Amino acid sequence: MKRVTMRVDYGLVGHGLAPLFIDGTPTELGFWGFSADLLRRLRRLNELYDRQVNWDNPRDSTWLIPERDRNEFNALLPLVAAEIHMAIGENWELVVESEAL
């Protein structure tokens, strides 16, 4: 069985990459053949994750993600992980390394 690791990271989806890593390397979104709905949820998940950082000043330790965005990310993460697990099939082991915010 092949192993794929799910790790939401900054800007991945915006650059055409899935938050799915094989042997430590991110994969392209098109590689997986995900549905349009799953791709939309992946984009939203990545967008919410990117809001953790004040991009005008990335070292800003006082920056806080809005509670609404945090709650949405935390609700969306397990849903997307479950959808990915179903979409990639039984030949892949999905290891989720991303955590709630």
Buried (B, 14 or more C-beta within 10 A) or exposed (E): EEEBBBBBBEEBBEEEBBBBBBEEEBBEBEEBEBEEEBBEBBEBBBBBBBBBBBEEEEEEEEBEBEEEBBBBBEEBBEEBBEBBBEBBEEEBEBEBEBEEB
